[in-house]
Amino acid sequence: MNKYHYLIVGSGLYGATFAYRAKQMGKRCLVIDKRPHLGGNVYCENIENINVHKYGAHIFHTSNKEVWDFVNSLVEFNRYTNSPVANYKGELYNLPFNMNTFSRLWGVKTPAEAQTKIDEQKAEAVAALNGCEPANLEEQALCLVGKDLFQKLIKEYTEKQWGRDCKDLPAFIIRRLPVRLVFDNNYFNDKYQGIPVGGYNKLIDGLLEGVECKTDVDFLKSEYKDWKKYADKLVYTGAVDEYFDFKLGKLDWRTVSFKTRIEDTPNYQGNAVVNYTSHNEPYTRVIEHKHFEMFGQEVYDCPKTVVSEEYATEYKEGMEPYYPVNDERNNSLAEEYRKLAEQEEGVIFGGRLGQYKYYDMAPVIEQVLNLEL
Ligand SMILES: Cc1cc2nc3c(=O)[nH]c(=O)nc-3n(C[C@H](O)[C@H](O)[C@H](O)COP(=O)(O)OP(=O)(O)OC[C@H]3O[C@@H](n4cnc5c(N)ncnc54)[C@H](O)[C@@H]3O)c2cc1C
């Protein structure tokens, strides 16, 4: 008899939730991860008593009550509400675009005044096109929200993200730019959001409690590659092209890089997320991690702070593969790999890397909760 029912490659939210469910059903699992820690991209490193989101800021949000109840059964979530601020050459604006933004931008006081201003600027942009369709991202964004929002909050930020002028980017990248005529800085529209009290590692600990785990083990370079010797089934959440030894070609990824430092002040920027929307700074965002979990006086009870500058970075071999590239070549190559994956007997390909699809955390958990084990 095989030792394990499941060998699970990857201890991110997909692998860990799978292991939790399998354990609940009395199945024996082994979870392996090539990183020196468990948790995949939600892993946090504790620096100066602050949970630092090592692989990028993660905010849990969902409207799915089943998922929300599930994660709350493992760890309590705090009241964090994502409300980013934009810094344009020292001018601060609330995001997403809402009455606070418009009032700061134009001095308007009512939704009707804001709507008039937006409509005027949109009409100007549409008139400038002389009946033509927007030919690039710049024209598209101008038609959607007008020149002031575009110039101060979209143009240079987008150029930093893509490394190209907005005139050289296709219009389809921005299909919608929602504006809200209410004083509401809550970024997400979901019913529930928050951060686990004590950080994401607590969530992972809850999911993996009582499950056998090994870190620093690369499935593809270890004895476990011959997985049938060890388990009845394999759950693989690594990159799908790597599993097949890149035999159809390599999938491309997008990545971001972070420069993290300790600041000798209890409160550096007063908010977890500040977007830098001009070319004056080379980074796109600065994350101040303590604000995800410390509120009010708690911020000052912790004398230092940790901040991460976020840089848009061209992906190269060896970097963290963060986002799938949504273009024709990669979409069709991924489809070919998915076909191969379907034929692979006894193997479940899951998660962001295994399916080559961007998922937020909640949908990953939802997928695993809905699996028939
Ligand atoms: C920069 C960034 C910011 C994000 N912010 C948010 C957010 O604010 N809110 C939100 O809901 N979602 C966010 N997400 C999405 C979230 O990170 C994912 O939904 C979640 O991490 C998916 O979990 P996963 O298990 O599929 O992948 P991962 O967390 O990537 O886990 C995969 C694991 O597999 C391991 N692995 C890979 N190959 C091998 C191998 N050969 N052998 C052994 N182990 C291997 C890896 O080391 C990794 O630990 C963000 C994603 C990124 C990239």
The ligand as an SDF file (V2000), in Angstrom:
LIG
                    3D

 53 58  0  0  0  0  0  0  0  0999 V2000
    2.2450   40.3030   -6.1540 C   0  0  0  0  0  0  0  0  0  0  0  0
    0.9300   39.6200   -5.8520 C   0  0  0  0  0  0  0  0  0  0  0  0
   -0.0030   40.2500   -5.0440 C   0  0  0  0  0  0  0  0  0  0  0  0
   -1.2260   39.6120   -4.7530 C   0  0  0  0  0  0  0  0  0  0  0  0
   -2.1400   40.2630   -3.9790 N   0  0  0  0  0  0  0  0  0  0  0  0
   -3.3240   39.6570   -3.7200 C   0  0  0  0  0  0  0  0  0  0  0  0
   -4.3200   40.3180   -2.9240 C   0  0  0  0  0  0  0  0  0  0  0  0
   -4.1340   41.4460   -2.4630 O   0  0  0  0  0  0  0  0  0  0  0  0
   -5.4900   39.6730   -2.6980 N   0  0  0  0  0  0  0  0  0  0  0  0
   -5.7510   38.4110   -3.1980 C   0  0  0  0  0  0  0  0  0  0  0  0
   -6.8280   37.8500   -2.9400 O   0  0  0  0  0  0  0  0  0  0  0  0
   -4.8180   37.7620   -3.9330 N   0  0  0  0  0  0  0  0  0  0  0  0
   -3.6190   38.3490   -4.2100 C   0  0  0  0  0  0  0  0  0  0  0  0
   -2.6870   37.6940   -4.9640 N   0  0  0  0  0  0  0  0  0  0  0  0
   -2.9740   36.3050   -5.4340 C   0  0  0  0  0  0  0  0  0  0  0  0
   -2.5090   35.2280   -4.4410 C   0  0  0  0  0  0  0  0  0  0  0  0
   -1.1350   35.3420   -4.2040 O   0  0  0  0  0  0  0  0  0  0  0  0
   -2.8310   33.8440   -5.0360 C   0  0  0  0  0  0  0  0  0  0  0  0
   -4.2010   33.7100   -5.2220 O   0  0  0  0  0  0  0  0  0  0  0  0
   -2.3790   32.6850   -4.1700 C   0  0  0  0  0  0  0  0  0  0  0  0
   -1.0700   32.8540   -3.7510 O   0  0  0  0  0  0  0  0  0  0  0  0
   -2.4850   31.4180   -4.9780 C   0  0  0  0  0  0  0  0  0  0  0  0
   -2.0240   30.3300   -4.2220 O   0  0  0  0  0  0  0  0  0  0  0  0
   -1.3050   29.1210   -4.9440 P   0  0  0  0  0  0  0  0  0  0  0  0
   -1.2500   28.0330   -3.9380 O   0  0  0  0  0  0  0  0  0  0  0  0
   -1.9510   28.8320   -6.2400 O   0  0  0  0  0  0  0  0  0  0  0  0
    0.1500   29.6520   -5.3560 O   0  0  0  0  0  0  0  0  0  0  0  0
    1.4360   30.0270   -4.5270 P   0  0  0  0  0  0  0  0  0  0  0  0
    1.1020   30.7910   -3.3180 O   0  0  0  0  0  0  0  0  0  0  0  0
    2.3730   30.6500   -5.4940 O   0  0  0  0  0  0  0  0  0  0  0  0
    2.0270   28.6180   -4.0650 O   0  0  0  0  0  0  0  0  0  0  0  0
    2.6980   27.7360   -4.9290 C   0  0  0  0  0  0  0  0  0  0  0  0
    3.7800   27.0350   -4.1370 C   0  0  0  0  0  0  0  0  0  0  0  0
    4.3350   25.9750   -4.9140 O   0  0  0  0  0  0  0  0  0  0  0  0
    5.7080   25.9010   -4.6530 C   0  0  0  0  0  0  0  0  0  0  0  0
    6.3610   25.2000   -5.7570 N   0  0  0  0  0  0  0  0  0  0  0  0
    6.3940   25.5690   -7.0490 C   0  0  0  0  0  0  0  0  0  0  0  0
    7.1000   24.6690   -7.7780 N   0  0  0  0  0  0  0  0  0  0  0  0
    7.5270   23.7190   -6.9110 C   0  0  0  0  0  0  0  0  0  0  0  0
    8.3140   22.5410   -7.0400 C   0  0  0  0  0  0  0  0  0  0  0  0
    8.8180   22.1570   -8.2310 N   0  0  0  0  0  0  0  0  0  0  0  0
    8.5750   21.7940   -5.9430 N   0  0  0  0  0  0  0  0  0  0  0  0
    8.0810   22.1740   -4.7290 C   0  0  0  0  0  0  0  0  0  0  0  0
    7.3320   23.2670   -4.5450 N   0  0  0  0  0  0  0  0  0  0  0  0
    7.0560   24.0560   -5.6230 C   0  0  0  0  0  0  0  0  0  0  0  0
    6.1190   27.3550   -4.5180 C   0  0  0  0  0  0  0  0  0  0  0  0
    7.3390   27.4740   -3.8030 O   0  0  0  0  0  0  0  0  0  0  0  0
    4.9380   27.9500   -3.7710 C   0  0  0  0  0  0  0  0  0  0  0  0
    5.1510   27.9210   -2.3730 O   0  0  0  0  0  0  0  0  0  0  0  0
   -1.4980   38.3300   -5.2900 C   0  0  0  0  0  0  0  0  0  0  0  0
   -0.5400   37.7090   -6.1120 C   0  0  0  0  0  0  0  0  0  0  0  0
    0.6450   38.3500   -6.4010 C   0  0  0  0  0  0  0  0  0  0  0  0
    1.6230   37.6600   -7.3140 C   0  0  0  0  0  0  0  0  0  0  0  0
  1  2  1  0
  2  3  1  0
  2 52  2  0
  3  4  2  0
  4  5  1  0
  4 50  1  0
  5  6  2  0
  6  7  1  0
  6 13  1  0
  7  8  2  0
  7  9  1  0
  9 10  1  0
 10 11  2  0
 10 12  1  0
 12 13  2  0
 13 14  1  0
 14 15  1  0
 14 50  1  0
 15 16  1  0
 16 17  1  0
 16 18  1  0
 18 19  1  0
 18 20  1  0
 20 21  1  0
 20 22  1  0
 22 23  1  0
 23 24  1  0
 24 25  2  0
 24 26  1  0
 24 27  1  0
 27 28  1  0
 28 29  2  0
 28 30  1  0
 28 31  1  0
 31 32  1  0
 32 33  1  0
 33 34  1  0
 33 48  1  0
 34 35  1  0
 35 36  1  0
 35 46  1  0
 36 37  1  0
 36 45  1  0
 37 38  2  0
 38 39  1  0
 39 40  1  0
 39 45  2  0
 40 41  1  0
 40 42  2  0
 42 43  1  0
 43 44  2  0
 44 45  1  0
 46 47  1  0
 46 48  1  0
 48 49  1  0
 50 51  2  0
 51 52  1  0
 52 53  1  0
M  END
$$$$
